[in-house]
Amino acid sequence: MKRIVIILFSVVFIIGMAGLMIYFIIKHDSLRWVIALGGIALSALPLGLLFLKNNRINTPTVIGWYIFVFCSIGLGSIGGFYDRFKWWDTSVHFYKGVFVACVGITLYKMFIPETARRNVSRWIPMLFVLSLAVIASVLWEVYEFLGDVIASHTMQRGGNTDTMYDLLAGLFGGIAIAVYTGIRKQNV
């Protein structure tokens, strides 16, 4: 089932982004065809999971990835939601914090044996998932900064204020999942 979901979502997103890339090349929209090309690469990433001998990444995590790609690349950058809706950027960053923290839960369960998890303080998984969310937020802001310096000059239109709102949104998304992790430690 998981293989089918990965293949189905990957193919649909890759074809959709390739179609958008061709459309924007024909329209001579040099910024958006490059964004669509990046969307193709991001849509293909989960296909790498098919080559793992023992893929323990769960289906909701894969679907969550495609929600992120659709909201950030599809609607946000290509659809212009970042320009039309001031709250869109912050919402995507909040979702990213939640998503990465949830990936942290998956990684924690994958790499820490269940017998060891029982004896671990609830603070350890809480700090782990929060740290991943914060690191992802910082790396995303570095990406936006480098994108502005190298290419577009449109990713951080609000400058420092935009960066701080984005970091806070990612932090709060991570905190929400960290609290959930602490409360549900035995079942996480």
C-alpha positions in Angstrom: 0.0 0.0 0.0 2.8 2.4 1.0 4.6 1.8 -2.3 1.5 2.5 -4.3 0.9 5.8 -2.4 4.5 6.9 -3.0 4.4 6.0 -6.7 0.9 7.5 -7.2 1.7 10.8 -5.5 5.1 11.1 -7.1 3.8 10.5 -10.6 0.9 12.9 -10.2 3.0 15.6 -8.7 5.9 15.2 -11.2 3.5 15.3 -14.2 1.7 18.3 -12.7 4.9 20.2 -12.1 6.3 19.2 -15.5 3.2 20.5 -17.1 3.5 23.8 -15.2 7.1 24.0 -16.1 6.4 23.6 -19.8 3.5 26.1 -19.6 5.7 28.7 -17.9 8.6 28.1 -20.4 6.1 28.8 -23.2 4.9 31.9 -21.4 8.5 33.1 -20.9 8.0 33.2 -17.1 11.6 32.5 -16.1 11.0 32.6 -12.4 8.0 30.2 -12.2 9.4 27.6 -14.6 12.4 27.2 -12.3 10.1 26.9 -9.3 8.2 24.2 -11.1 11.5 22.4 -11.9 12.3 22.5 -8.1 8.8 21.1 -7.5 9.6 18.2 -9.8 12.7 17.4 -7.7 10.8 17.7 -4.4 8.0 15.5 -5.8 10.5 12.8 -6.8 12.3 12.7 -3.4 10.0 10.1 -1.8 10.7 7.7 -4.7 14.1 7.2 -3.0 12.2 5.5 -0.2 11.4 2.7 -2.6 15.0 1.7 -2.8 15.3 1.2 1.0 15.4 -2.5 1.9 13.3 -1.8 5.1 11.3 1.4 4.6 9.7 2.3 7.9 8.6 5.8 6.9 4.8 5.7 7.4 2.2 6.6 4.8 0.9 9.7 6.7 4.5 11.1 6.6 4.7 10.7 2.8 1.3 12.3 2.3 2.3 15.1 4.7 5.4 15.7 2.4 3.1 16.2 -0.6 0.8 18.5 1.3 3.9 20.6 2.1 5.1 20.6 -1.5 1.6 21.4 -2.8 1.1 24.3 -0.3 4.6 25.8 -0.5 5.5 25.3 -4.2 2.2 24.7 -5.9 -0.1 27.2 -4.2 2.4 29.4 -2.5 5.0 30.2 -5.2 3.4 29.2 -8.4 -0.2 30.0 -7.5 0.8 33.3 -5.9 -0.7 32.7 -2.5 2.4 34.2 -0.8 1.6 37.5 -2.5 -2.2 37.4 -2.2 -2.6 36.2 1.4 -0.3 37.7 4.0 -1.1 34.8 6.4 -0.1 32.0 3.9 3.6 32.2 4.5 3.2 32.0 8.2 0.7 29.1 7.9 3.1 27.1 5.7 5.9 27.7 8.2 3.7 26.6 11.0 2.8 23.4 9.1 6.5 22.8 8.3 7.2 22.9 12.0 4.4 20.5 12.7 5.4 18.2 9.8 9.1 18.1 10.7 8.3 17.4 14.4 6.0 14.5 13.3 8.9 13.2 11.1 11.0 13.5 14.3 8.5 11.2 16.1 8.8 8.7 13.2 12.6 8.8 13.3 12.5 8.4 17.1 10.4 5.3 16.8 12.6 4.0 14.0 15.9 4.3 15.7 15.2 3.9 19.4 14.1 0.4 20.4 10.8 0.2 22.2 12.4 -1.3 25.3 14.7 1.8 25.5 11.8 4.2 24.9 9.9 3.0 27.9 12.7 4.1 30.3 13.5 7.5 28.6 12.3 10.7 30.2 9.5 12.4 28.3 11.8 15.4 27.9 14.1 13.6 25.5 11.6 12.9 22.7 10.0 16.3 23.3 13.4 18.1 22.9 14.3 15.9 19.9 11.1 16.7 17.9 11.3 20.4 18.9 15.0 20.6 17.9 14.2 19.1 14.5 11.4 21.6 13.9 13.7 24.5 14.9 16.6 23.3 12.7 14.3 22.9 9.8 13.0 26.5 10.3 16.5 27.8 10.4 17.6 25.9 7.3 14.5 27.1 5.4 15.4 30.7 6.3 19.0 30.1 5.1 17.5 28.8 1.9 15.3 31.8 1.5 18.2 34.2 2.2 20.5 32.4 -0.3 17.7 32.4 -2.9 17.3 36.2 -2.5 21.1 36.7 -2.7 21.6 34.5 -5.7 18.5 34.6 -7.7 15.1 36.0 -7.0 15.1 38.8 -4.4 11.5 37.9 -3.6 11.6 35.3 -0.9 12.1 37.5 2.1 10.1 40.6 1.1 9.6 41.5 4.7 13.3 41.2 5.6 14.0 40.6 9.2 10.4 40.8 10.2 9.4 38.1 7.7 12.3 35.9 8.9 11.3 36.2 12.6 7.6 35.5 11.9 8.6 32.4 9.9 11.0 31.2 12.6 8.3 31.8 15.3 5.7 29.9 13.2 8.0 26.9 12.8 8.9 27.1 16.5 5.2 27.1 17.6 4.4 24.2 15.2 7.3 22.3 16.8 6.2 23.2 20.3 2.6 21.9 19.6 4.0 18.5 18.5 6.6 18.4 21.3 3.8 19.0 23.9 1.7 16.2 22.2 4.8 14.0 22.4 5.3 14.7 26.1 1.7 14.0 26.9 1.5 10.8 24.8 5.0 9.6 25.4 4.1 6.0 25.9 2.0 5.8 22.8 4.1 7.9 20.5 
